[in-house]
Amino acid sequence: MRIPLLFLVLIVAVIADEDYYKLLGIERDADDRTIRKAFKKLAIQKHPDKNKDNPNAHAEFVKINKAYEVLKDEETRKKYDQFGEKGLEDGFQGGNNYQSWQFYNENFGIYDDDPEIVTLNRADFQRQVSDSNEMWFINFYSTYCSHCHQLAPTWRKFARVMEGAVRIGAVNCAEDPGLCQSQRVHAYPSLVVYPTGEFYTGVRDLELLQEFILQRMTAEILHLGSDNIEALTTEWEPYDSRPWIIDFCDETDSCLSPANRRKLAAMLDGLVNVGNVNCRANAEHELCEFLDASMGVSYYPARQVQKGYEKKMNSLDPKELADEVLTYLDAIEEIGEQDLQELLEGTSWPTSVLFVSNKNDLNERKDYKKLPAALPDVKILFVDCSKYMDKCRAVLDVQKLPQFVTFKTTGGYEIDYDGTVGKPPKSEEKRGVGNLWITVNKKSYYDVRAFIKESATSPLHVLDEDAYNAAISSGELWIVDYFAPWCPPCLRLIGEYRRLHSIIDRKDEVVSKIRIGLIDCQKYNQICQKAGVQRFDIFQALNASLRLPIIGKRVDASVNDSYPTSALYTMDGRVHKFVGYHAATTVLELIDNALNPAVDELTPDQFAELVEGRKSDETWVVDFFAPWCGPCQQLAPELQKAARALRAYDERVHVGSVDCQAHSQFCSKQGVNAYPTIRLYPAVNNNRRMQAYYVYPQNMWRNADTIERWVFGMLPSLVTQLGNDYWTTVLDSDEPWIVDFYAPWCGHCVQFSPVYEQIAKALDGKVKLAKVDCDQWPGVCQGAQVIHKSLGFYCLHSLTVVSQVQAYPTVRFYRGRQHGRRQDIWGMQLQTQHKDTIVQAVLSQLEQLHDEL
């Protein structure tokens, strides 16, 4: 068999790509903490500071550092998972800058080895903290803050003593500054209680921290006596339906301390009543005699707080007591085959069923007994598949038991594919899928509870073959997610789809009715292949008639999309594919782009009519793409964002796309030989000579903001470029001017540039706008006293200036000279870069000037 040379070159290139997961020694479904721990271990071993005899130490460490920087960031990890290193070429410049060995050894990942502390990123924070009503105490810190490192030992001790009573978290603001800013955190460390958002302002001492958090716990401790015991235990809801833990205190104080009693009540809140009886008090001594107890802790079943029903508990440690209580509580209710069949046919109440291989599985997860109390709006049941194996096999893969399945009032059910749940969360095991081996992470109680809570209210559900065919031919708005249970990006995407309906605007009559279904491509392989979706493997490609998707030119047009791939089926019968993982907010944007596209799809005839035959004042931006091209798929949503912004700025700016797979001869005639190729066909500009078209530079990022700035730079401008003529043109003018003093290397200046153009358009005819390049005309800017400013990052109680930058952009408004006298250089400083604020401020000044005249 002869193999084309181009194909061999591409095979070598793909194989030569570093596998970042293998480089760090982690699985593809590793979470942020696992990634950091793996990188820290390698950083300490491989750092050039510790390997000075190795001439390749720097190069080797740069590879490791690049792998970490890619995988720690949700967006770059998404691109890498979908497109490999090729997907990172567009603007990613990571890896070369790294810290000292001492930094990684002493300062990096300071809470990653503490299981009691949950390290949170933005996605975790939203789901686990913001969207829950649980009590959290979170430490917002920075890797570079000395006070944060001083607090760390105390925070670890605090997390251990409060484990189970309150959830303890940590957010590294050096890695996620946007999250910290959104939580009003501007100094480190900041300790914040949720859900109230209250900041701790006291001394960071272990005892004071405990006192602070205990005072804010809302779990009840019921003080029992002869006058209320009968009502509380047999009559008053909700206390009468719950078991009791009663703490008896006598003169020896052989009972729980007030702090431990409060912790215990928080651990068992809503599940078991916690009561206290002071046997030393005359009013309560009678109750102690009635119950034949004077000290220690006892457990009583619901409605049976009587002598003879108690279970003596031999510990005064709240965690040990809480664990022992779970052994006394009733197991989850079991259902039979007929009950399961009725759930499959539909349910009027959200129900989550734990499918187990046998009843012994339940013994390993006693914490599931807490689920009914924690989720009162959901029925929690279990089914023993050893009795009904055929029925279980029809629902899920019985090799992956135990698994939760949620049956929904909207119809259908959803399987918790994200790992198994049968053993304690700290253990791991390997499982094989064909020739593929993956690590199955055991889910924590909190993860399981979150799945049930979210899935019970989400209409997302599993599709079988009949339901799938009905969905895609229904004429309704559907998203079908083609996934594989062993694919980590797929499982993350399912979580986003599960949450999608919670962020959809209910007033949107179209999108609010969207339905979402899941197709398991491991189970329904033929359906996925027919839809053009399969797991791509480069070595399989060698054995499949050399079919391989490649960047640049395509060897075979029949190569399919890889997991995860979603398809939006619209009411008019069109299909729009989304490849890869996307956050729920991005999915909404993709849906909007599909239903209300800002990018026009152009045929060769339309290109001739609309682009080549455009009006003199029209500008066209055209994307020449191929559907199989990875970077083209990355570009598509960014181009839609840019198109909307450009259209909002000027209706004479149009954005289109040409499918070069469907119109290959046309693209060849246009000289397009690489994808994506973006060209701008300019409007007539009387101020400068224009080319027939301009090609988007290969070294620029292909994101919406960068595309917008590039296009803005090509549009006819209302802004005048000034140099030495600033003095006479502006300061000696009778007319009002706005001047932007900027530097081309200044990131904020670049971002502000299109905003400034929009301001010029909004104030056209009222004010003239100009720009001065302070790199080209430093004397002008110095004369205008555009000053230096210091910016710095700081820890609480310490300020460290890390850099000095020019105060660019500096924007000033000049009202016009009065009585023929030159204006001063200061004008009126506009201390904002927000378009509407600047426009309103200037209009107010003009109105004031008009009144004065």
C-alpha positions in Angstrom: 0.0 0.0 0.0 1.4 3.4 -1.0 1.0 6.2 1.5 0.9 9.8 0.2 3.9 11.9 1.3 1.6 14.7 2.6 -0.2 12.2 4.8 3.0 10.8 6.2 4.2 14.3 7.1 1.0 15.0 8.8 1.0 11.8 10.7 4.5 12.5 12.0 3.4 16.0 13.0 0.5 14.8 15.0 2.4 12.0 16.7 5.2 14.5 17.5 2.7 16.6 19.4 3.2 16.4 23.2 0.4 14.7 25.1 0.1 17.3 27.9 -1.8 14.8 30.1 0.9 12.2 29.8 3.5 14.8 30.3 2.0 15.7 33.7 1.2 12.0 34.5 -2.6 12.6 34.9 -5.8 11.3 33.4 -7.8 13.3 30.9 -10.6 13.9 33.4 -8.3 15.3 36.1 -9.7 18.2 38.1 -7.8 21.5 38.8 -6.4 20.2 42.1 -5.0 17.0 40.5 -3.4 19.1 37.7 -1.8 21.4 40.2 -0.5 18.6 42.4 1.0 16.8 39.4 2.7 19.9 38.1 4.1 20.8 41.5 5.6 17.4 41.9 7.3 17.6 38.5 8.3 21.3 39.1 10.2 20.4 42.3 11.9 17.4 40.5 12.6 19.0 37.1 13.3 22.7 37.9 16.5 24.0 36.3 17.5 25.4 39.7 17.9 21.8 40.9 19.3 20.4 37.6 22.1 22.7 36.7 24.2 19.9 35.3 21.5 19.1 32.7 21.9 21.4 29.6 18.3 20.5 28.6 16.7 21.3 31.9 15.3 24.7 30.8 13.7 23.2 27.6 12.3 20.2 29.5 10.8 22.5 32.2 9.3 24.8 29.6 7.4 21.8 28.2 6.1 20.9 31.6 5.2 24.5 32.4 3.4 24.9 29.1 1.4 21.8 29.7 0.3 23.1 33.1 -0.6 26.6 31.8 -2.7 25.0 29.0 -4.6 22.5 31.2 -5.2 24.8 34.2 -7.2 27.3 32.1 -10.7 26.1 31.1 -10.6 27.8 27.6 -7.1 26.7 26.6 -7.8 23.2 27.9 -11.0 23.1 25.9 -9.0 24.0 22.7 -6.3 21.5 23.4 -8.8 18.7 24.1 -10.6 19.4 20.8 -7.7 20.3 18.5 -4.5 19.4 20.2 -1.5 21.7 20.1 -2.7 23.1 16.7 -5.6 24.7 18.5 -3.2 26.6 20.7 -1.2 28.3 17.9 -3.7 31.2 17.7 -2.2 33.5 20.3 -1.0 31.2 23.1 2.5 32.1 24.2 2.8 30.2 27.5 5.5 28.1 29.1 8.6 30.3 28.9 8.1 32.3 32.1 8.3 30.4 35.3 9.2 30.9 39.0 12.0 29.8 41.2 12.3 26.3 42.6 11.7 27.8 46.1 8.4 29.3 44.9 7.1 26.0 43.7 8.3 24.2 46.8 7.0 26.6 49.4 4.3 28.8 47.8 2.6 26.9 45.1 -0.7 25.1 45.6 -0.8 25.7 49.4 -4.1 23.9 50.0 -3.9 21.1 47.4 -2.9 18.5 50.0 -5.8 19.3 52.4 -8.9 17.2 51.6 -11.0 19.2 54.1 -10.5 22.4 52.0 -12.3 22.6 48.6 -10.2 24.5 46.1 -12.6 26.4 43.8 -12.4 27.8 40.3 -15.0 30.0 38.7 -17.2 27.1 37.4 -17.0 25.3 40.8 -17.8 28.5 42.7 -20.9 29.2 40.6 -22.3 25.7 41.0 -21.2 24.7 44.5 -21.4 28.1 46.3 -23.5 30.7 44.4 -26.2 28.2 43.3 -26.5 26.5 46.7 -27.9 27.5 50.0 -25.1 25.8 51.9 -22.9 27.6 54.4 -19.4 28.1 53.2 -16.4 29.9 54.7 -14.0 30.7 51.9 -10.4 32.0 52.0 -9.6 34.3 49.0 -5.8 34.4 48.8 -2.9 35.0 46.5 0.1 32.9 45.9 2.3 36.0 46.1 0.8 37.3 49.4 3.0 36.7 52.5 0.0 37.2 54.9 -1.8 34.4 53.0 1.0 32.0 53.7 1.1 33.0 57.3 -2.6 32.2 57.6 -2.4 28.8 55.9 -1.5 26.6 58.9 -4.4 28.2 60.9 -6.8 27.8 58.0 -5.8 24.1 57.8 -6.5 23.5 61.5 -9.8 25.4 61.2 -10.9 23.2 58.3 -10.1 20.1 60.2 -12.0 21.1 63.4 -15.0 22.4 61.4 -15.2 19.5 58.8 -18.7 18.5 58.2 -20.3 21.4 60.0 -19.5 24.1 57.4 -17.9 23.7 54.0 -14.4 25.3 53.8 -13.1 26.6 50.5 -10.1 28.4 49.1 -9.8 30.5 45.9 -6.4 31.5 44.5 -6.9 35.1 43.2 -3.5 35.0 41.4 -4.9 32.4 39.1 -8.6 33.6 39.0 -8.6 37.4 39.6 -11.9 37.8 37.8 -13.7 35.5 40.3 -12.2 37.4 43.2 -13.2 40.8 41.8 -16.7 39.6 41.2 -16.9 38.7 44.9 -15.7 42.2 45.9 -12.4 40.9 47.1 -9.6 43.4 46.6 -7.2 42.5 49.4 -5.7 39.2 50.5 -6.4 37.2 52.4 -10.1 37.8 52.6 -12.3 35.4 54.5 -16.0 35.4 53.4 -19.0 33.6 54.7 -21.6 32.4 52.2 -24.5 32.6 51.3 -24.5 36.0 53.1 -21.3 37.3 51.6 -20.1 38.7 55.0 -16.4 39.4 55.3 -14.5 38.4 58.5 -12.7 41.4 59.9 -11.3 40.0 63.2 -8.0 38.6 64.2 -7.1 35.4 62.2 -6.9 33.2 65.3 -8.2 29.6 65.4 -10.5 30.2 68.4 -11.9 33.5 67.1 -12.5 32.0 63.7 -14.5 29.2 65.3 -16.4 31.6 67.4 -17.3 33.7 64.4 -18.6 30.9 62.3 -20.5 29.1 65.1 -22.4 32.3 65.8 -23.6 32.3 62.2 -24.8 28.7 62.1 -28.6 28.4 61.9 -29.0 24.7 62.8 -31.3 24.4 65.9 -30.4 23.0 69.3 -33.6 22.2 71.2 -33.5 22.6 75.0 -35.7 19.9 76.3 -37.7 19.7 79.6 -40.7 18.0 81.0 -42.9 20.8 79.7 -42.1 20.4 76.0 -40.7 16.9 75.4 -44.0 15.3 74.4 -45.0 18.1 72.0 -41.6 18.2 70.3 -41.2 14.5 69.9 -44.8 13.5 68.9 -46.8 16.6 67.8 -44.8 19.5 66.4 -43.7 19.4 62.8 -41.1 18.8 61.5 -39.5 17.6 64.8 -42.0 14.8 65.4 -40.9 12.9 62.2 -37.2 12.9 62.9 -34.9 10.8 65.2 -33.2 12.5 68.1 -29.8 12.9 69.6 -30.1 14.1 73.2 -27.1 15.4 75.1 -27.6 15.0 78.9 -25.5 17.2 81.2 -24.9 16.7 84.9 -22.5 18.1 87.5 -19.5 16.2 86.0 -20.0 18.0 82.6 -19.9 14.6 80.8 -21.6 16.1 77.8 -20.9 18.0 74.7 -19.4 21.4 74.9 -21.6 24.2 73.4 -19.3 24.5 70.4 -19.4 20.7 69.7 -23.1 20.7 70.2 -23.5 23.4 67.6 -21.2 21.6 65.2 -23.2 18.4 65.6 -26.5 20.2 65.0 -25.0 21.6 61.8 -23.8 18.2 60.6 -27.2 16.7 61.1 -29.4 19.7 60.2 -32.7 18.6 58.8 -31.9 14.9 59.3 -31.8 14.4 63.1 -33.0 16.7 65.9 -30.3 17.7 68.4 -31.5 18.3 71.9 -30.0 19.2 75.2 -31.1 18.4 78.8 -29.6 20.1 81.8 -30.1 17.4 84.5 -28.7 19.8 87.1 -31.7 22.1 86.7 -34.7 21.3 88.9 -37.2 21.8 86.0 -35.3 19.3 83.8 -34.2 16.8 86.5 -37.6 15.1 86.3 -37.1 14.4 82.6 -33.7 12.9 83.2 -35.2 10.5 85.8 -38.0 9.7 83.3 -35.5 8.8 80.6 -33.1 7.2 83.1 -30.2 9.3 81.8 -28.1 11.9 83.5 -25.0 12.3 81.3 -23.6 11.5 77.9 -25.3 11.3 74.5 -28.1 9.0 73.4 -29.9 8.3 70.1 -33.7 7.9 70.0 -35.8 6.8 67.0 -38.5 9.2 65.8 -41.5 9.4 68.1 -39.8 7.0 70.6 -38.0 9.3 73.0 -38.7 7.0 75.9 -36.8 4.8 78.3 -35.7 1.5 76.6 -35.5 2.9 73.1 -32.2 4.7 73.5 -28.9 3.8 72.0 -26.0 5.0 74.2 -23.3 6.7 72.2 -19.8 6.5 73.6 -18.2 9.5 72.0 -18.3 13.3 72.6 -16.7 14.0 69.2 -19.2 15.5 66.8 -17.8 13.8 63.7 -17.8 10.4 65.3 -21.4 11.0 66.6 -22.6 12.0 63.2 -21.0 8.9 61.6 -22.6 6.6 64.2 -26.0 8.2 63.7 -25.9 7.2 60.0 -25.7 3.5 61.0 -29.0 3.8 62.9 -31.0 5.6 60.2 -33.2 3.7 57.8 -31.7 2.8 54.4 -33.0 4.3 51.2 -36.4 2.8 50.2 -36.2 -0.1 47.8 -38.4 -0.4 44.7 -39.4 -3.5 42.6 -39.6 -4.2 38.9 -43.2 -2.9 38.6 -42.3 0.4 40.3 -39.3 0.8 37.9 -41.5 0.1 34.9 -43.9 2.8 36.1 -41.1 5.3 36.4 -40.0 4.5 32.9 -43.5 5.2 31.6 -43.5 8.6 33.4 -43.7 10.2 36.8 -45.5 13.1 38.4 -42.8 13.6 41.0 -39.0 13.9 40.4 -37.4 10.7 41.5 -33.8 9.6 41.6 -33.0 5.9 41.8 -29.7 4.4 42.8 -29.1 1.3 40.6 -26.9 -1.2 42.6 -25.5 -4.6 41.7 -26.7 -5.9 45.1 -27.7 -4.5 48.5 -24.2 -4.7 49.8 -23.3 -1.6 47.7 -25.4 0.5 50.0 -23.3 -0.4 53.1 -20.3 1.4 51.6 -22.1 4.7 51.2 -24.0 5.3 54.4 -23.9 9.0 53.7 -26.6 8.5 51.0 -29.1 8.1 53.9 -28.8 11.9 54.2 -30.1 12.5 50.7 -33.9 12.3 51.4 -33.7 15.0 54.1 -31.3 17.1 52.0 -33.6 16.9 48.9 -37.1 16.8 50.2 -38.6 17.7 46.8 -37.1 14.5 45.2 -37.9 10.9 46.0 -34.7 8.9 46.7 -35.0 5.2 46.0 -32.8 2.2 45.0 -33.2 -0.9 42.9 -31.3 -4.1 43.4 -30.2 -5.1 39.8 -29.3 -8.6 40.9 -33.1 -9.2 41.0 -34.0 -7.4 37.8 -30.9 -7.5 35.6 -32.7 -7.4 32.3 -34.7 -4.3 33.3 -31.6 -2.6 34.6 -29.7 -3.4 31.4 -32.4 -1.7 29.4 -31.7 1.5 31.3 -27.9 1.7 31.7 -24.6 -0.2 31.4 -24.7 -2.6 34.3 -20.9 -2.9 34.2 -20.8 0.6 35.7 -23.0 0.1 38.7 -23.8 1.6 41.0 -25.2 4.7 39.3 -27.9 7.2 40.0 -30.7 7.7 37.4 -33.1 10.7 37.8 -36.6 10.3 36.3 -38.2 13.6 35.4 -41.7 15.1 35.4 -40.9 16.5 31.9 -40.5 12.9 30.6 -37.5 10.6 30.3 -34.6 10.1 32.6 -30.9 11.1 33.0 -28.1 8.9 34.0 -25.2 10.2 36.2 -22.4 9.1 33.8 -19.7 11.0 35.6 -17.9 8.1 37.1 -19.2 5.4 39.5 -20.4 6.1 43.0 -20.0 2.9 44.8 -16.9 3.4 47.0 -15.6 6.1 49.3 -14.6 9.2 47.3 -10.9 9.0 48.0 -10.5 5.6 46.3 -9.9 5.1 42.6 -10.0 2.1 40.3 -9.2 1.3 36.7 -11.9 0.1 34.3 -11.5 -1.0 30.7 -13.6 0.2 27.7 -12.6 -2.0 24.8 -8.8 -1.3 24.5 -9.2 2.0 26.4 -8.5 2.2 30.1 -9.8 5.1 32.1 -9.7 6.1 35.8 -13.1 6.2 37.4 -13.2 8.8 40.2 -15.6 8.0 43.0 -18.1 10.8 43.5 -18.5 12.5 46.8 -21.8 12.9 48.6 -21.8 16.5 47.6 -21.3 15.7 43.9 -24.1 13.2 44.0 -26.4 15.6 45.8 -25.6 18.3 43.2 -26.4 15.9 40.3 -29.7 14.9 41.8 -30.7 18.5 42.6 -29.8 19.8 39.1 -31.1 16.8 37.1 -34.5 16.8 38.9 -35.3 20.3 37.5 -33.6 20.0 34.1 -35.5 18.6 31.1 -32.3 17.1 29.8 -32.8 13.3 29.2 -31.4 10.2 27.6 -32.6 9.2 24.1 -33.0 5.7 22.8 -33.2 5.0 19.1 -37.0 5.6 18.8 -36.8 8.8 20.8 -33.9 10.0 18.8 -35.6 9.5 15.5 -38.7 11.2 16.8 -36.7 14.2 18.1 -34.8 15.0 14.9 -37.9 14.7 12.7 -40.3 16.5 15.1 -40.0 20.0 13.6 -39.2 21.3 17.2 -36.1 23.0 18.5 -33.8 20.2 19.8 -30.2 19.9 20.9 -28.9 16.4 20.6 -25.6 15.8 22.4 -23.6 12.9 20.8 -21.2 11.7 23.6 -19.2 8.8 24.9 -19.3 7.9 28.7 -15.5 7.6 28.7 -14.9 11.1 27.3 -14.1 13.7 30.0 -15.0 16.8 27.9 -18.3 15.0 27.1 -19.2 14.6 30.8 -18.3 18.2 31.5 -20.6 19.3 28.6 -23.5 17.2 29.9 -23.2 19.2 33.2 -23.5 22.5 31.2 -26.6 21.2 29.3 -28.1 20.1 32.6 -27.8 23.8 33.8 -28.8 25.4 30.5 -32.5 25.8 31.2 -31.8 27.6 34.5 -30.1 30.5 32.6 -32.5 30.7 29.6 -34.7 33.8 29.5 -38.3 32.5 30.0 -39.6 35.4 28.0 -37.9 34.1 24.9 -40.7 32.1 23.4 -38.5 30.1 21.1 -35.3 29.2 23.1 -37.3 28.6 26.3 -39.0 25.7 24.6 -35.7 24.0 23.5 -35.4 20.3 24.3 -32.1 18.6 25.0 -31.4 14.9 24.5 -28.3 12.7 25.0 -27.2 9.9 22.6 -24.6 7.5 24.1 -22.4 6.7 21.1 -20.9 3.7 22.9 -24.4 2.2 23.0 -25.8 3.6 19.7 -22.7 3.6 17.6 -24.6 3.3 14.3 -26.7 6.4 15.1 -23.6 8.4 15.8 -21.8 7.2 12.7 -24.8 8.1 10.5 -24.8 11.6 12.1 -21.1 12.0 11.3 -19.8 11.6 14.8 -17.2 9.2 16.1 -14.2 9.0 18.3 -11.2 9.8 16.1 -8.0 7.8 16.6 -5.0 8.6 14.3 -3.9 5.0 14.2 -7.4 3.8 13.3 -7.1 6.3 10.4 -4.1 4.5 9.0 -6.2 1.3 8.8 -9.3 3.1 7.3 -8.2 3.9 3.8 -6.0 6.7 5.0 -8.9 9.0 6.0 -7.6 11.8 8.3 -8.8 15.3 9.1 -5.8 17.7 8.7 -5.2 21.3 9.0 -4.8 23.1 5.7 -6.0 20.6 3.1 -8.3 17.6 3.6 -7.3 14.1 2.5 -10.9 12.8 2.7 -14.1 14.8 3.2 -15.9 11.9 4.9 -13.9 12.0 8.1 -16.3 12.5 11.0 -16.5 14.9 13.9 -15.2 13.7 17.2 -16.8 13.6 20.7 -18.3 15.7 22.1 -20.4 16.9 19.2 -23.8 18.5 19.6 -26.4 19.2 16.8 -29.0 21.9 17.0 -32.1 20.8 15.0 -34.2 23.9 14.1 -37.8 24.2 13.3 -37.1 24.8 9.6 -35.2 21.5 9.3 -31.6 22.9 9.4 -28.8 21.3 11.5 -26.1 23.3 13.2 -23.2 21.4 14.8 -21.2 22.5 17.9 -18.0 20.6 18.3 -16.2 20.3 21.7 -17.0 21.4 25.2 -18.8 24.7 25.8 -20.0 26.5 29.0 -23.7 27.0 29.3 -23.5 30.7 28.5 -21.5 29.9 25.4 -24.1 27.3 24.3 -26.8 30.1 24.5 -24.6 32.2 22.3 -24.2 29.3 19.8 -28.0 28.8 19.7 -28.5 32.5 19.1 -25.9 32.5 16.4 -27.7 29.6 14.7 -31.2 31.1 15.0 -30.2 34.7 14.3 -26.9 34.6 12.4 -24.9 37.8 12.1 -22.7 36.2 9.5 -24.2 35.8 6.0 -23.5 32.5 4.3 -22.4 33.5 0.7 -22.6 31.5 -2.5 -20.3 32.5 -5.4 -23.2 34.4 -7.0 -24.0 36.2 -3.7 -20.3 37.0 -3.3 -20.2 38.6 -6.7 -23.4 40.6 -6.1 -22.9 41.7 -2.4 -19.1 41.8 -2.0 -17.7 42.6 -5.4 -20.7 44.7 -6.3 -20.9 46.5 -2.9 -21.8 50.2 -2.5 -18.9 52.6 -2.1 -19.6 53.1 1.6 -19.9 49.4 2.5 -17.3 47.2 4.0 -17.3 43.4 3.9 -15.4 41.0 6.1 -15.4 37.5 4.6 -14.3 34.2 6.2 -13.3 31.5 3.8 -13.5 28.2 5.7 -13.9 24.4 5.5 -16.3 22.7 7.9 -13.7 20.0 8.8 -11.0 22.6 9.8 -10.4 22.8 13.5 -9.3 26.5 13.6 -12.4 27.3 11.5 -14.6 25.7 14.1 -12.9 27.8 16.8 -13.3 30.9 14.8 -17.0 30.6 14.0 -18.5 31.7 17.3 -15.9 34.5 17.7 -16.7 35.8 14.2 -20.4 35.8 15.1 -19.6 37.9 18.2 -17.5 40.3 16.2 -20.2 40.6 13.5 -22.8 41.6 16.0 -20.5 44.3 17.5 -19.6 45.6 14.1 -23.2 45.7 12.9 -24.2 47.6 16.0 -21.5 50.1 15.3 -22.2 50.6 11.6 -24.9 48.9 9.5 -22.7 49.4 6.5 -20.2 46.8 7.9 -21.2 43.3 6.8 -19.7 39.9 7.7 -20.0 36.8 5.5 -18.6 33.4 5.1 -17.9 31.1 2.2 -17.8 27.3 2.5 -14.8 26.3 0.5 -15.7 22.6 0.7 -19.0 23.3 -1.0 -17.4 25.9 -3.4 -13.9 24.6 -3.8 -13.4 25.9 -7.4 -14.6 29.4 -6.4 -12.2 29.5 -3.4 -9.3 28.3 -5.6 -10.0 31.1 -8.1 -10.0 33.6 -5.3 -6.5 32.4 -4.3 -7.6 30.9 -1.0 -5.4 27.9 -0.1 -5.5 27.8 3.7 -8.3 27.8 6.2 -9.5 29.9 7.8 -8.7 32.9 5.6 -10.3 36.2 6.6 -10.4 39.1 4.1 -11.7 42.6 4.4 -13.1 44.3 1.3 -13.0 48.0 2.2 -15.2 50.9 1.6 -14.0 53.8 -0.5 -11.7 56.1 1.6 -10.9 59.4 0.1 -8.2 60.0 2.7 -6.0 57.1 1.6 -5.5 54.7 -1.2 -7.0 51.3 -0.5 -6.2 47.8 -1.7 -8.8 45.5 -3.3 -8.8 43.5 0.0 -6.8 43.0 3.1 -5.9 39.7 4.7 -6.2 39.2 8.4 -2.7 38.7 9.8 -1.7 35.2 10.8 0.1 36.4 13.9 -3.1 38.0 15.4 -5.5 36.2 17.7 -8.7 35.0 16.1 -11.0 36.2 18.9 -13.9 38.6 18.7 -12.1 41.6 20.3 -9.0 41.4 18.1 -11.1 40.9 14.9 -13.2 44.0 15.9 -10.1 46.1 16.5 -8.6 45.1 13.2 -11.8 45.9 11.3 -12.2 49.2 13.1 -8.7 50.2 12.0 -9.7 49.6 8.4 -12.9 51.7 8.5 -13.1 55.3 7.5 -12.4 57.2 10.7 -13.9 60.3 12.1 -10.8 60.7 14.4 -8.0 63.0 13.4 -4.4 61.9 14.0 -2.4 64.8 15.5 1.3 65.5 16.4 2.9 68.9 16.8 -0.2 70.5 15.4 -2.0 69.6 18.6 -1.0 73.0 20.0 -2.6 75.0 17.3 -5.4 72.7 16.1 -6.8 72.0 19.6 -5.6 74.6 22.1 -6.1 77.5 19.7 -9.5 76.2 18.4 -12.8 77.9 19.2 -14.5 74.5 18.7 -14.7 71.7 21.3 -12.3 68.8 20.9 -11.7 65.4 22.6 -8.1 64.2 22.5 -6.9 60.6 23.3 -3.2 60.5 24.3 -2.1 56.8 23.7 0.7 54.5 23.1 0.5 51.7 20.5 2.0 49.1 22.9 -0.6 49.9 25.6 -3.2 47.1 25.9 -5.9 49.3 27.4 -5.3 51.8 24.5 -5.8 49.1 21.9 -9.0 48.0 23.6 -10.2 51.5 23.9 -9.6 52.4 20.2 -12.8 51.0 18.8 -14.8 52.5 21.7 -13.2 55.9 20.8 -14.4 55.4 17.2 -17.9 54.8 18.5 -17.7 58.0 20.6 -16.7 59.9 17.5 -19.7 58.6 15.7 -22.1 59.4 18.6 -20.7 63.0 18.8 -20.3 63.6 15.1 -21.2 67.2 14.2 -21.0 68.3 17.9 -17.3 67.7 18.9 -14.1 66.9 17.0 -12.0 64.0 18.1 -8.3 63.5 17.8 -5.5 61.1 18.9 -1.9 61.7 19.7 0.6 58.8 19.5 2.9 59.4 22.5 5.5 57.1 21.2 5.8 59.0 17.9 5.3 62.5 19.5 6.8 62.2 23.1 7.5 65.9 23.3 3.8 66.7 22.7 2.7 64.3 25.5 5.3 65.5 27.9 4.3 69.1 27.1 0.7 68.2 27.7 1.9 66.6 31.0 0.5 63.1 30.4 2.0 61.7 33.6 3.4 58.5 34.9 1.3 56.4 37.3 2.2 53.5 39.6 0.1 50.4 39.6 0.6 47.6 42.0 -0.9 44.4 43.5 -1.1 44.3 47.2 -1.7 42.1 50.2 -3.7 43.2 53.2 -1.6 45.5 55.3 1.2 45.5 52.7 1.7 47.4 49.5 4.2 46.3 46.9 4.7 48.3 43.7 5.5 45.8 41.0 5.6 48.0 37.9 5.3 51.5 36.5 3.3 52.2 33.4 2.3 55.3 31.5 -1.2 56.7 32.3 -2.5 55.6 28.9 -4.9 56.2 27.5 -5.4 59.7 28.8 -8.6 61.3 27.4 -9.3 65.0 27.7 -12.1 67.3 26.7 -11.3 70.8 25.5 -14.3 73.2 25.4 -12.8 75.7 23.0 -10.9 78.9 23.7 -12.6 81.8 25.3 -12.1 85.5 24.4 -9.4 84.5 21.9 -7.0 83.1 24.6 -5.3 79.7 24.2 -6.7 77.0 26.4 -4.6 75.3 29.1 -3.2 71.9 28.5 -5.3 70.1 31.1 -8.8 70.6 29.6 -11.2 68.3 31.4 -9.9 64.8 32.2 -12.4 62.1 31.4 -11.7 59.4 34.0 -13.5 56.5 32.2 -13.3 54.4 29.1 -17.0 53.8 29.0 -18.6 55.1 25.8 -22.0 56.2 27.2 -20.4 57.8 30.3 -18.1 59.9 28.1 -20.8 60.9 25.6 -23.1 62.0 28.4 -20.3 64.0 30.2 -19.4 65.8 27.0 -23.0 66.6 26.0 -23.5 68.0 29.6 -20.5 70.2 29.1 -21.8 71.4 25.7 -25.1 72.2 27.2 -23.5 74.1 30.0 -21.3 76.0 27.5 -24.4 76.9 25.4 -26.1 78.3 28.5 -23.0 80.4 29.4 -23.0 81.9 25.8 
